[in-house]
């Protein structure tokens, strides 16, 4: 069945003029609405206004124009049904064989800082999704387009056979339903946040746009792709600009995300080294080069082949240090020309430009996939200050110890549980991650720190169920400890701390990270 009649109504007019010109050249009658109608007419393309089809004017500022049996009957009629054919003739309805529609820019509207609720509501498209869904449902007979990238294939098939192939129509219909689901999901999320404020409504729908195909997933036998949020990705790894190097891998993206999350804890010059999604070295300083040196010195073994993220511009001296060994990725808000030239000399390094300071301050939802479902929670954005701490030992921490405790607390929050972080001199000196018991993580952190353990402070992401970790801390010369508290055996750890002159503070906040 040849394509004889098309309905075109697009908000994004990319490629629509040459597409409509070719259709008209093939003898296809074109129907259109509003601005699209005027654009086609101004470009000399024969076009019929929607009101001439429906016999009804466009009304209510264009809110009502295509919601009419003359449109949807033409889209939904099953061509092989005698009953449908008879009803078409009886009601003077003509078939519509092709639809090219895209929707009001809802996402672009709500992304504007000054967008009002009324602006958002006015940009909720009703007629467009309805036409798309009608055409997509009847894809056995109707070709439906929502993406200008599909125009060439459709034109090629019409040129060849007068119609599109059924396989093409099925593919395009699936694309339409993905598109409308994405659109509706954005609207539902916006309205939920603006009206009811429900964090966990009765149904939970998320939508992402594909950023890139990945060579493979966590392991080479797993297929994978990277998707980003349509809105609110500023300051996150999803918004990073890649300046150099081959495409990021699945593991690169995961590790880079972990680095960015740690870096976002700091406003002062900071550098974060990450390996396998755990911080292996974190440092702060008077400038970014000092911070980088501390992060590197914290664990020069683990950082090899890892990721470095910094929150200040990378200059020549720091770039030369980074160039001296193998790094997978460097993330920075900017690079001087000299620094870029030095780093780009390495073929395999990936350079990303990202200002973490732009990350949204409000908490968003974190989704963990499990077989058969998902766990959803707020992201852990909790911050703590000195006045929030409770001193539970005879000795209070010194001003310097307090500074190091707060620094270590920012880092331990991002280490896989069970987690222990040792810090001294505005840098991590030992990190123990992901062990089945807390003393195991503490032993790893102490072993890594070596002689640097003496005089360091310790942070634990959760309370001490036994006094064994405090006994190890005392033995190794740790001077102060920060942890949530709340164990029924807190008194045992406090007693050990008092016996050895260790200052201990509790936060009342736990930071499990699994």
Long-range contacts (C-beta under 8 A, 24 or more apart in sequence): 1-79, 1-97, 1-141, 1-163, 2-97, 2-162, 2-163, 3-28, 3-97, 3-98, 3-143, 3-158, 3-162, 3-163, 3-164, 4-28, 4-29, 4-95, 4-97, 5-29, 5-31, 5-74, 5-94, 5-95, 5-96, 5-97, 5-98, 6-30, 6-31, 6-96, 6-97, 6-98, 6-99, 6-100, 7-31, 7-32, 7-50, 7-66, 7-71, 7-75, 7-96, 7-98, 7-99, 7-100, 7-101, 7-131, 8-32, 8-36, 8-40, 8-99, 8-100, 8-101, 9-33, 9-34, 9-36, 9-50, 9-66, 9-100, 9-101, 9-127, 9-128, 9-131, 10-36, 10-100, 10-101, 10-102, 11-102, 11-103, 11-104, 11-105, 11-125, 11-128, 12-102, 12-105, 12-148, 13-39, 14-148, 15-148, 15-151, 16-40, 16-100, 16-148, 17-43, 17-45, 18-151, 19-100, 19-148, 19-151, 19-155, 20-45, 20-47, 21-45, 22-155, 23-98, 23-155, 23-158, 26-158, 26-159, 28-97, 28-98, 28-158, 31-96, 33-58, 33-62, 33-65, 33-66, 34-58, 34-62, 34-65, 53-94, 63-126, 63-127, 64-127, 65-127, 66-127, 66-130, 66-131, 67-126, 67-127, 67-130, 69-93, 70-94, 71-96, 71-131, 72-130, 72-131, 72-134, 75-99, 75-131, 75-134, 75-135, 75-138, 75-142, 76-134, 76-137, 76-138, 77-138, 77-141, 78-138, 78-140, 78-141, 79-140, 79-141, 95-141, 96-135, 96-142, 97-141, 97-142, 97-143, 97-163, 98-142, 98-143, 98-144, 98-145, 98-154, 99-131, 99-132, 99-135, 99-142, 99-143, 99-144, 99-145, 100-144, 100-145, 100-146, 100-151, 101-128, 101-131, 101-132, 101-135, 101-144, 101-145, 101-146, 102-128, 102-146, 102-147, 103-128, 103-129, 103-132, 103-179, 103-183, 104-128, 106-183, 106-186, 106-187, 106-190, 107-186, 107-230, 107-231, 110-186, 110-190, 110-231, 111-231, 117-194, 120-190, 120-194, 124-187, 125-183, 129-180, 129-183, 129-184, 132-176, 132-179, 132-180, 133-176, 133-177, 133-180, 135-173, 135-176, 136-172, 136-173, 136-176, 136-177, 137-173, 139-169, 139-170, 139-172, 139-173, 140-166, 140-169, 142-169, 143-168, 143-169, 143-172, 144-169, 144-172, 144-173, 144-176, 145-172, 146-172, 146-175, 146-176, 146-179, 147-175, 147-179, 150-175, 181-205, 181-207, 182-207, 182-209, 182-230, 186-230, 186-231, 199-365, 199-378, 200-376, 204-374, 204-376, 206-367, 211-238, 212-247, 212-248, 214-247, 214-248, 214-249, 214-250, 215-247, 215-249, 216-249, 216-250, 217-250, 218-250, 218-251, 222-250, 224-250, 226-250, 226-253, 232-360, 232-364, 234-358, 234-359, 234-360, 235-260, 235-264, 235-354, 235-355, 235-356, 235-357, 235-358, 235-359, 235-360, 236-260, 236-354, 236-359, 237-331, 237-352, 237-354, 239-354, 239-358, 240-331, 240-352, 240-353, 240-354, 241-352, 241-353, 241-354, 242-350, 242-351, 242-352, 242-353, 243-335, 243-340, 243-344, 243-351, 243-352, 243-353, 244-340, 244-343, 244-344, 244-349, 244-350, 244-351, 245-329, 245-347, 245-348, 245-349, 245-350, 245-351, 246-348, 246-350, 248-329, 248-350, 252-307, 252-328, 252-329, 252-350, 255-306, 255-307, 255-328, 255-329, 256-307, 256-309, 256-329, 256-331, 256-352, 258-414, 259-307, 259-308, 259-309, 259-329, 259-331, 260-309, 260-331, 260-354, 260-356, 260-359, 261-414, 262-309, 262-410, 262-411, 262-414, 263-309, 263-310, 263-311, 263-331, 263-356, 264-356, 264-359, 265-383, 265-410, 265-411, 265-413, 265-414, 266-311, 266-410, 267-311, 267-357, 269-310, 269-311, 269-312, 270-310, 270-311, 271-295, 271-296, 271-308, 271-309, 271-310, 272-308, 272-309, 272-310, 273-298, 273-299, 273-302, 273-303, 273-306, 273-307, 273-308, 274-306, 274-307, 274-309, 275-302, 275-303, 275-305, 275-306, 275-307, 277-416, 278-414, 278-415, 278-416, 278-431, 278-433, 278-434, 279-411, 279-414, 279-415, 279-428, 279-431, 280-306, 280-431, 281-427, 281-428, 281-431, 282-411, 282-427, 282-428, 283-426, 283-427, 283-428, 284-407, 284-426, 284-427, 285-426, 287-312, 288-312, 288-313, 288-314, 288-315, 288-318, 289-315, 289-317, 289-318, 289-321, 292-318, 292-321, 292-322, 293-321, 294-425, 294-426, 294-427, 295-427, 295-428, 296-321, 297-427, 298-427, 298-428, 298-429, 298-431, 299-428, 299-431, 299-448, 303-327, 307-331, 309-356, 311-356, 311-357, 313-339, 314-339, 314-343, 315-339, 316-342, 319-343, 333-357, 380-413, 380-511, 380-513, 382-413, 382-509, 382-511, 384-409, 384-507, 384-509, 388-507, 388-508, 389-482, 389-505, 389-506, 389-507, 390-485, 390-505, 390-506, 390-507, 390-508, 391-503, 391-504, 391-505, 392-485, 392-490, 392-494, 392-504, 392-505, 392-506, 393-494, 393-497, 393-498, 393-502, 393-503, 393-504, 394-498, 395-498, 395-501, 395-502, 395-503, 396-503, 397-457, 397-480, 397-503, 397-505, 398-480, 398-503, 401-457, 401-479, 401-480, 401-503, 402-480, 402-505, 404-456, 404-457, 404-480, 405-457, 405-459, 405-480, 405-481, 405-482, 405-505, 406-482, 408-457, 408-458, 408-459, 408-482, 409-459, 409-482, 409-507, 411-459, 412-459, 412-460, 412-461, 412-511, 413-461, 413-511, 413-513, 414-513, 415-461, 415-513, 416-513, 416-514, 417-461, 417-462, 417-512, 417-513, 417-514, 418-461, 418-462, 419-460, 419-461, 419-511, 419-513, 420-444, 420-445, 420-458, 420-459, 420-460, 420-461, 420-469, 421-445, 421-458, 421-459, 422-446, 422-449, 422-452, 422-453, 422-456, 422-457, 422-458, 422-459, 422-478, 423-456, 423-457, 423-459, 424-452, 424-455, 424-456, 424-457, 429-453, 429-456, 430-456, 438-462, 438-464, 438-465, 438-466, 438-469, 439-466, 439-468, 439-469, 439-472, 442-469, 442-472, 442-473, 443-472, 446-472, 446-476, 453-477, 453-478, 455-479, 457-481, 457-482, 458-482, 459-483, 460-484, 461-510, 461-511, 461-512, 461-513, 462-510, 462-511, 462-512, 463-487, 463-490, 463-510, 464-489, 464-490, 464-493, 465-489, 466-492, 466-493, 467-492, 467-493, 467-495, 467-496, 469-493, 470-496, 470-497, 470-502, 471-496, 473-502, 474-499, 474-500, 474-502, 478-502, 479-503, 480-504, 480-505, 481-505, 482-506, 482-507, 483-507, 484-508, 484-509, 484-510, 484-511, 486-510
